[in-house]
Amino acid sequence: MPPAEPGNSPEGSIEAMPIKKILVVDDSPTERLALVEALAGKGYQIVTAESGEEAITKSRSELPDLILMDVVMPGMNGYQATRTISRDEATRAIPIIMCTSKGLETDRIWGMRQGAYDYLVKPVDAADLLKRIQALS
C-alpha cells in the first residue's frame, strides 16, 4: 500500500492546512476595510461578506481556510451564522474566529458554543490576530 498523502492519513485525521483564503464578515465597511488591509498586506486572499446570510453562502461557494465573523449584524447575527456554518457538512472544518464588540465572558462562551474556534473583542489588534491565524496553519 502506498504511503498516505498529507491530509489523507489512514486514520482520517485532519491535518492543519496553511491559511490562504480568509472570509471577512462584518456589516461595517470601516471594520471590513481595516481587517482586509491588515490581512491582504500579509499575502492572504480576502473574500468579504456583509451579513450572516451572505457569510453562509460565501462559506459554501468560496470554501475559505478561515472565517472572521462579526456578531452584531442586521438580519442573521454572527452567532446564528457561525452555528449554521459549523454544523454544515460542507463547511464544518472551516475555523471561525469571532471578532466583535461584545466583550462579556458570557458572549465569548456563547460564541464558542456556536462553533467558534476563537473569540476576539474589537478593536482587534492586527498583530494578535495575525499570530492567531499563524497558529492555525
CORBELVEN-V326150 format. One record per residue. N is the residue number from 1. RES is the residue in one small letter. NEAR is the number of other C-alpha atoms within 8 Angstrom. D_LAST is the distance of its C-alpha to the last C-alpha in whole Angstrom. Layout:
{{N & RES & NEAR & D_LAST} {N & RES & NEAR & D_LAST}}
This chain:
{{1 & m & 2 & 29} {2 & p & 3 & 26} {3 & p & 4 & 23} {4 & a & 7 & 20} {5 & e & 6 & 18} {6 & p & 6 & 14} {7 & g & 8 & 13} {8 & n & 9 & 17} {9 & s & 9 & 18} {10 & p & 6 & 21} {11 & e & 4 & 20} {12 & g & 7 & 18} {13 & s & 8 & 15} {14 & i & 6 & 12} {15 & e & 6 & 9} {16 & a & 6 & 6} {17 & m & 7 & 5} {18 & p & 7 & 4} {19 & i & 12 & 6} {20 & k & 9 & 9} {21 & k & 11 & 12} {22 & i & 14 & 12} {23 & l & 15 & 16} {24 & v & 14 & 17} {25 & v & 15 & 20} {26 & d & 14 & 23} {27 & d & 11 & 27} {28 & s & 7 & 27} {29 & p & 7 & 27} {30 & t & 6 & 27} {31 & e & 8 & 24} {32 & r & 13 & 22} {33 & l & 8 & 23} {34 & a & 8 & 22} {35 & l & 10 & 19} {36 & v & 10 & 19} {37 & e & 8 & 20} {38 & a & 9 & 18} {39 & l & 11 & 15} {40 & a & 10 & 17} {41 & g & 7 & 18} {42 & k & 6 & 14} {43 & g & 7 & 14} {44 & y & 11 & 12} {45 & q & 8 & 15} {46 & i & 11 & 16} {47 & v & 8 & 18} {48 & t & 9 & 21} {49 & a & 13 & 23} {50 & e & 10 & 26} {51 & s & 14 & 26} {52 & g & 15 & 25} {53 & e & 9 & 27} {54 & e & 9 & 25} {55 & a & 13 & 22} {56 & i & 11 & 23} {57 & t & 8 & 24} {58 & k & 11 & 21} {59 & s & 12 & 19} {60 & r & 9 & 21} {61 & s & 6 & 22} {62 & e & 6 & 18} {63 & l & 9 & 16} {64 & p & 11 & 13} {65 & d & 12 & 9} {66 & l & 12 & 10} {67 & i & 13 & 14} {68 & l & 12 & 15} {69 & m & 14 & 18} {70 & d & 13 & 22} {71 & v & 12 & 24} {72 & v & 7 & 28} {73 & m & 12 & 28} {74 & p & 7 & 32} {75 & g & 7 & 32} {76 & m & 10 & 29} {77 & n & 13 & 27} {78 & g & 13 & 23} {79 & y & 10 & 24} {80 & q & 10 & 26} {81 & a & 13 & 23} {82 & t & 13 & 20} {83 & r & 10 & 23} {84 & t & 9 & 23} {85 & i & 11 & 20} {86 & s & 13 & 19} {87 & r & 8 & 22} {88 & d & 8 & 22} {89 & e & 5 & 21} {90 & a & 6 & 20} {91 & t & 12 & 17} {92 & r & 10 & 17} {93 & a & 6 & 13} {94 & i & 11 & 12} {95 & p & 10 & 11} {96 & i & 13 & 13} {97 & i & 13 & 14} {98 & m & 14 & 18} {99 & c & 13 & 19} {100 & t & 13 & 23} {101 & s & 8 & 26} {102 & k & 8 & 27} {103 & g & 8 & 26} {104 & l & 6 & 28} {105 & e & 6 & 27} {106 & t & 6 & 28} {107 & d & 9 & 26} {108 & r & 11 & 23} {109 & i & 8 & 24} {110 & w & 9 & 25} {111 & g & 12 & 22} {112 & m & 11 & 20} {113 & r & 7 & 23} {114 & q & 11 & 22} {115 & g & 10 & 19} {116 & a & 14 & 16} {117 & y & 8 & 13} {118 & d & 8 & 14} {119 & y & 12 & 17} {120 & l & 9 & 18} {121 & v & 10 & 22} {122 & k & 8 & 23} {123 & p & 5 & 24} {124 & v & 9 & 20} {125 & d & 7 & 19} {126 & a & 8 & 17} {127 & a & 6 & 16} {128 & d & 8 & 15} {129 & l & 9 & 13} {130 & l & 9 & 11} {131 & k & 8 & 10} {132 & r & 8 & 9} {133 & i & 9 & 7} {134 & q & 8 & 5} {135 & a & 6 & 6} {136 & l & 9 & 4} {137 & s & 8 & 0}}
